[in-house]
């Protein structure tokens, strides 16, 4: 059964150092990002970006792999 929704949560722990790199990567992989939601929390330093991925499996995996390489960033996934 093919996944209908692939949700990726990106927790940016240090926005001052990681946000720009994450933003660049998301722009470069815009073809596999169907939906994006940003959540900021003033009581903590970081923020969360929730993405709904779709499209080419290799591109989605490459995107995940590159996000995981960014310092001060945590990635979590779920699919339905």
N, CA, C and O atoms as a GROMACS GRO file, in nm:
protein
  320
    1UNK      N    1   0.083  -0.119   0.000
    1UNK     CA    2   0.000   0.000   0.000
    1UNK      C    3   0.088   0.125   0.000
    1UNK      O    4   0.180   0.138   0.080
    2UNK      N    5   0.058   0.214  -0.089
    2UNK     CA    6   0.134   0.338  -0.099
    2UNK      C    7   0.094   0.434   0.012
    2UNK      O    8  -0.024   0.445   0.048
    3UNK      N    9   0.194   0.503   0.068
    3UNK     CA   10   0.167   0.601   0.172
    3UNK      C   11   0.094   0.720   0.112
    3UNK      O   12   0.132   0.771   0.007
    4UNK      N   13  -0.011   0.764   0.179
    4UNK     CA   14  -0.086   0.879   0.131
    4UNK      C   15  -0.033   1.010   0.188
    4UNK      O   16  -0.038   1.114   0.124
    5UNK      N   17   0.019   1.002   0.311
    5UNK     CA   18   0.074   1.121   0.376
    5UNK      C   19   0.207   1.085   0.439
    5UNK      O   20   0.217   0.989   0.515
    6UNK      N   21   0.308   1.163   0.407
    6UNK     CA   22   0.438   1.150   0.471
    6UNK      C   23   0.466   1.282   0.540
    6UNK      O   24   0.492   1.383   0.474
    7UNK      N   25   0.459   1.281   0.671
    7UNK     CA   26   0.475   1.402   0.750
    7UNK      C   27   0.614   1.404   0.813
    7UNK      O   28   0.658   1.305   0.872
    8UNK      N   29   0.682   1.516   0.799
    8UNK     CA   30   0.815   1.534   0.855
    8UNK      C   31   0.809   1.652   0.951
    8UNK      O   32   0.761   1.760   0.914
    9UNK      N   33   0.858   1.632   1.071
    9UNK     CA   34   0.870   1.740   1.168
    9UNK      C   35   1.016   1.777   1.183
    9UNK      O   36   1.099   1.691   1.210
   10UNK      N   37   1.046   1.904   1.166
   10UNK     CA   38   1.184   1.952   1.180
   10UNK      C   39   1.189   2.046   1.300
   10UNK      O   40   1.126   2.152   1.300
   11UNK      N   41   1.264   2.006   1.400
   11UNK     CA   42   1.280   2.090   1.520
   11UNK      C   43   1.413   2.163   1.508
   11UNK      O   44   1.520   2.102   1.508
   12UNK      N   45   1.406   2.294   1.498
   12UNK     CA   46   1.527   2.376   1.486
   12UNK      C   47   1.560   2.427   1.625
   12UNK      O   48   1.494   2.517   1.677
   13UNK      N   49   1.664   2.368   1.684
   13UNK     CA   50   1.700   2.399   1.822
   13UNK      C   51   1.774   2.532   1.835
   13UNK      O   52   1.764   2.599   1.938
   14UNK      N   53   1.847   2.570   1.732
   14UNK     CA   54   1.925   2.695   1.732
   14UNK      C   55   1.894   2.771   1.603
   14UNK      O   56   1.970   2.761   1.506
   15UNK      N   57   1.784   2.846   1.599
   15UNK     CA   58   1.746   2.915   1.476
   15UNK      C   59   1.853   3.009   1.422
   15UNK      O   60   1.866   3.024   1.301
   16UNK      N   61   1.928   3.071   1.510
   16UNK     CA   62   2.030   3.164   1.466
   16UNK      C   63   2.138   3.100   1.380
   16UNK      O   64   2.197   3.165   1.294
   17UNK      N   65   2.163   2.971   1.404
   17UNK     CA   66   2.268   2.903   1.328
   17UNK      C   67   2.213   2.808   1.223
   17UNK      O   68   2.281   2.780   1.124
   18UNK      N   69   2.092   2.756   1.240
   18UNK     CA   70   2.043   2.652   1.151
   18UNK      C   71   1.931   2.695   1.057
   18UNK      O   72   1.912   2.632   0.952
   19UNK      N   73   1.857   2.798   1.091
   19UNK     CA   74   1.737   2.832   1.012
   19UNK      C   75   1.768   2.859   0.865
   19UNK      O   76   1.698   2.809   0.777
   20UNK      N   77   1.871   2.937   0.840
   20UNK     CA   78   1.903   2.974   0.702
   20UNK      C   79   1.935   2.851   0.617
   20UNK      O   80   1.892   2.841   0.502
   21UNK      N   81   2.009   2.757   0.674
   21UNK     CA   82   2.045   2.635   0.601
   21UNK      C   83   1.922   2.548   0.575
   21UNK      O   84   1.907   2.492   0.466
   22UNK      N   85   1.834   2.537   0.674
   22UNK     CA   86   1.710   2.461   0.657
   22UNK      C   87   1.623   2.526   0.550
   22UNK      O   88   1.568   2.457   0.464
   23UNK      N   89   1.610   2.658   0.554
   23UNK     CA   90   1.530   2.731   0.457
   23UNK      C   91   1.582   2.709   0.314
   23UNK      O   92   1.503   2.687   0.222
   24UNK      N   93   1.713   2.716   0.297
   24UNK     CA   94   1.774   2.694   0.166
   24UNK      C   95   1.742   2.554   0.114
   24UNK      O   96   1.708   2.535  -0.003
   25UNK      N   97   1.753   2.457   0.203
   25UNK     CA   98   1.727   2.318   0.165
   25UNK      C   99   1.581   2.298   0.126
   25UNK      O  100   1.551   2.230   0.028
   26UNK      N  101   1.490   2.357   0.203
   26UNK     CA  102   1.347   2.344   0.170
   26UNK      C  103   1.316   2.410   0.036
   26UNK      O  104   1.235   2.359  -0.041
   27UNK      N  105   1.380   2.522   0.008
   27UNK     CA  106   1.359   2.588  -0.121
   27UNK      C  107   1.409   2.499  -0.235
   27UNK      O  108   1.342   2.486  -0.338
   28UNK      N  109   1.524   2.437  -0.216
   28UNK     CA  110   1.580   2.350  -0.318
   28UNK      C  111   1.500   2.224  -0.343
   28UNK      O  112   1.503   2.169  -0.453
   29UNK      N  113   1.428   2.179  -0.242
   29UNK     CA  114   1.347   2.058  -0.254
   29UNK      C  115   1.198   2.091  -0.255
   29UNK      O  116   1.115   2.007  -0.217
   30UNK      N  117   1.163   2.210  -0.297
   30UNK     CA  118   1.023   2.253  -0.299
   30UNK      C  119   0.932   2.162  -0.380
   30UNK      O  120   0.812   2.156  -0.355
   31UNK      N  121   0.989   2.089  -0.476
   31UNK     CA  122   0.908   2.000  -0.560
   31UNK      C  123   0.852   1.881  -0.482
   31UNK      O  124   0.757   1.818  -0.529
   32UNK      N  125   0.907   1.848  -0.365
   32UNK     CA  126   0.855   1.736  -0.286
   32UNK      C  127   0.781   1.782  -0.160
   32UNK      O  128   0.737   1.699  -0.081
   33UNK      N  129   0.767   1.913  -0.142
   33UNK     CA  130   0.697   1.967  -0.025
   33UNK      C  131   0.560   2.016  -0.070
   33UNK      O  132   0.548   2.115  -0.142
   34UNK      N  133   0.456   1.945  -0.026
   34UNK     CA  134   0.319   1.981  -0.062
   34UNK      C  135   0.264   2.088   0.033
   34UNK      O  136   0.199   2.183  -0.011
   35UNK      N  137   0.292   2.073   0.164
   35UNK     CA  138   0.239   2.164   0.264
   35UNK      C  139   0.348   2.194   0.367
   35UNK      O  140   0.429   2.107   0.400
   36UNK      N  141   0.348   2.317   0.415
   36UNK     CA  142   0.446   2.357   0.517
   36UNK      C  143   0.376   2.439   0.624
   36UNK      O  144   0.296   2.528   0.594
   37UNK      N  145   0.407   2.408   0.750
   37UNK     CA  146   0.351   2.480   0.864
   37UNK      C  147   0.465   2.511   0.960
   37UNK      O  148   0.535   2.420   1.004
   38UNK      N  149   0.482   2.637   0.994
   38UNK     CA  150   0.584   2.676   1.090
   38UNK      C  151   0.521   2.711   1.223
   38UNK      O  152   0.419   2.780   1.229
   39UNK      N  153   0.582   2.663   1.332
   39UNK     CA  154   0.532   2.687   1.467
   39UNK      C  155   0.645   2.746   1.550
   39UNK      O  156   0.748   2.681   1.570
   40UNK      N  157   0.627   2.866   1.597
   40UNK     CA  158   0.727   2.930   1.684
   40UNK      C  159   0.676   2.929   1.826
   40UNK      O  160   0.556   2.937   1.852
   41UNK      N  161   0.770   2.920   1.919
   41UNK     CA  162   0.736   2.921   2.061
   41UNK      C  163   0.833   3.015   2.130
   41UNK      O  164   0.953   2.988   2.136
   42UNK      N  165   0.783   3.124   2.181
   42UNK     CA  166   0.868   3.225   2.244
   42UNK      C  167   0.934   3.176   2.372
   42UNK      O  168   1.037   3.230   2.413
   43UNK      N  169   0.877   3.075   2.437
   43UNK     CA  170   0.933   3.029   2.564
   43UNK      C  171   1.055   2.939   2.545
   43UNK      O  172   1.128   2.912   2.640
   44UNK      N  173   1.078   2.893   2.422
   44UNK     CA  174   1.199   2.817   2.392
   44UNK      C  175   1.271   2.888   2.278
   44UNK      O  176   1.212   2.971   2.209
   45UNK      N  177   1.396   2.856   2.259
   45UNK     CA  178   1.473   2.924   2.156
   45UNK      C  179   1.433   2.882   2.014
   45UNK      O  180   1.440   2.962   1.922
   46UNK      N  181   1.390   2.759   1.998
   46UNK     CA  182   1.370   2.706   1.864
   46UNK      C  183   1.228   2.710   1.814
   46UNK      O  184   1.140   2.772   1.874
   47UNK      N  185   1.209   2.641   1.705
   47UNK     CA  186   1.078   2.632   1.644
   47UNK      C  187   1.064   2.500   1.569
   47UNK      O  188   1.162   2.427   1.552
   48UNK      N  189   0.943   2.472   1.526
   48UNK     CA  190   0.915   2.348   1.455
   48UNK      C  191   0.856   2.382   1.319
   48UNK      O  192   0.774   2.473   1.305
   49UNK      N  193   0.900   2.307   1.219
   49UNK     CA  194   0.841   2.315   1.085
   49UNK      C  195   0.784   2.178   1.054
   49UNK      O  196   0.853   2.077   1.066
   50UNK      N  197   0.657   2.174   1.016
   50UNK     CA  198   0.590   2.049   0.980
   50UNK      C  199   0.570   2.050   0.828
   50UNK      O  200   0.516   2.146   0.773
   51UNK      N  201   0.615   1.943   0.763
   51UNK     CA  202   0.605   1.932   0.617
   51UNK      C  203   0.526   1.809   0.578
   51UNK      O  204   0.536   1.704   0.641
   52UNK      N  205   0.446   1.822   0.473
   52UNK     CA  206   0.377   1.710   0.408
   52UNK      C  207   0.452   1.686   0.277
   52UNK      O  208   0.446   1.768   0.186
   53UNK      N  209   0.521   1.572   0.269
   53UNK     CA  210   0.602   1.542   0.151
   53UNK      C  211   0.524   1.457   0.052
   53UNK      O  212   0.438   1.377   0.091
   54UNK      N  213   0.553   1.474  -0.076
   54UNK     CA  214   0.492   1.392  -0.180
   54UNK      C  215   0.587   1.388  -0.300
   54UNK      O  216   0.681   1.466  -0.308
   55UNK      N  217   0.561   1.296  -0.392
   55UNK     CA  218   0.640   1.292  -0.515
   55UNK      C  219   0.747   1.186  -0.516
   55UNK      O  220   0.732   1.079  -0.457
   56UNK      N  221   0.855   1.216  -0.583
   56UNK     CA  222   0.965   1.123  -0.608
   56UNK      C  223   1.028   1.071  -0.478
   56UNK      O  224   1.075   1.149  -0.395
   57UNK      N  225   1.030   0.939  -0.462
   57UNK     CA  226   1.082   0.877  -0.340
   57UNK      C  227   1.230   0.909  -0.317
   57UNK      O  228   1.271   0.934  -0.204
   58UNK      N  229   1.309   0.907  -0.424
   58UNK     CA  230   1.453   0.934  -0.409
   58UNK      C  231   1.477   1.078  -0.364
   58UNK      O  232   1.563   1.103  -0.280
   59UNK      N  233   1.402   1.171  -0.418
   59UNK     CA  234   1.417   1.312  -0.379
   59UNK      C  235   1.374   1.333  -0.233
   59UNK      O  236   1.438   1.408  -0.160
   60UNK      N  237   1.265   1.268  -0.193
   60UNK     CA  238   1.219   1.280  -0.053
   60UNK      C  239   1.325   1.226   0.042
   60UNK      O  240   1.353   1.287   0.145
   61UNK      N  241   1.384   1.111   0.007
   61UNK     CA  242   1.486   1.052   0.094
   61UNK      C  243   1.611   1.139   0.098
   61UNK      O  244   1.672   1.156   0.204
   62UNK      N  245   1.650   1.194  -0.015
   62UNK     CA  246   1.766   1.282  -0.020
   62UNK      C  247   1.742   1.406   0.067
   62UNK      O  248   1.833   1.451   0.137
   63UNK      N  249   1.622   1.461   0.061
   63UNK     CA  250   1.586   1.575   0.145
   63UNK      C  251   1.601   1.540   0.293
   63UNK      O  252   1.662   1.615   0.369
   64UNK      N  253   1.543   1.426   0.334
   64UNK     CA  254   1.553   1.384   0.475
   64UNK      C  255   1.699   1.367   0.516
   64UNK      O  256   1.740   1.412   0.623
   65UNK      N  257   1.777   1.301   0.430
   65UNK     CA  258   1.918   1.276   0.462
   65UNK      C  259   1.994   1.407   0.482
   65UNK      O  260   2.074   1.419   0.574
   66UNK      N  261   1.969   1.505   0.396
   66UNK     CA  262   2.039   1.634   0.406
   66UNK      C  263   1.995   1.713   0.528
   66UNK      O  264   2.077   1.780   0.591
   67UNK      N  265   1.868   1.708   0.563
   67UNK     CA  266   1.820   1.777   0.684
   67UNK      C  267   1.889   1.719   0.807
   67UNK      O  268   1.929   1.792   0.898
   68UNK      N  269   1.904   1.586   0.810
   68UNK     CA  270   1.966   1.521   0.926
   68UNK      C  271   2.112   1.562   0.945
   68UNK      O  272   2.165   1.550   1.056
   69UNK      N  273   2.176   1.610   0.842
   69UNK     CA  274   2.316   1.651   0.852
   69UNK      C  275   2.335   1.790   0.911
   69UNK      O  276   2.447   1.828   0.947
   70UNK      N  277   2.228   1.866   0.921
   70UNK     CA  278   2.238   2.004   0.971
   70UNK      C  279   2.247   2.002   1.124
   70UNK      O  280   2.165   1.941   1.192
   71UNK      N  281   2.347   2.071   1.175
   71UNK     CA  282   2.364   2.080   1.321
   71UNK      C  283   2.249   2.156   1.385
   71UNK      O  284   2.195   2.249   1.327
   72UNK      N  285   2.213   2.115   1.506
   72UNK     CA  286   2.109   2.179   1.586
   72UNK      C  287   1.968   2.159   1.526
   72UNK      O  288   1.878   2.238   1.551
   73UNK      N  289   1.953   2.053   1.448
   73UNK     CA  290   1.823   2.023   1.387
   73UNK      C  291   1.790   1.876   1.414
   73UNK      O  292   1.875   1.788   1.402
   74UNK      N  293   1.665   1.853   1.452
   74UNK     CA  294   1.618   1.717   1.476
   74UNK      C  295   1.502   1.690   1.381
   74UNK      O  296   1.415   1.776   1.362
   75UNK      N  297   1.499   1.571   1.320
   75UNK     CA  298   1.395   1.535   1.226
   75UNK      C  299   1.318   1.415   1.280
   75UNK      O  300   1.377   1.318   1.327
   76UNK      N  301   1.186   1.422   1.272
   76UNK     CA  302   1.101   1.309   1.306
   76UNK      C  303   0.999   1.290   1.196
   76UNK      O  304   0.961   1.385   1.128
   77UNK      N  305   0.955   1.164   1.179
   77UNK     CA  306   0.866   1.132   1.067
   77UNK      C  307   0.748   1.049   1.111
   77UNK      O  308   0.754   0.976   1.210
   78UNK      N  309   0.640   1.061   1.034
   78UNK     CA  310   0.527   0.970   1.047
   78UNK      C  311   0.460   0.960   0.910
   78UNK      O  312   0.468   1.052   0.829
   79UNK      N  313   0.394   0.847   0.886
   79UNK     CA  314   0.326   0.831   0.757
   79UNK      C  315   0.196   0.755   0.779
   79UNK      O  316   0.181   0.677   0.873
   80UNK      N  317   0.102   0.781   0.689
   80UNK     CA  318  -0.030   0.721   0.695
   80UNK      C  319  -0.064   0.664   0.558
   80UNK      O  320  -0.173   0.608   0.540
   0.00000   0.00000   0.00000
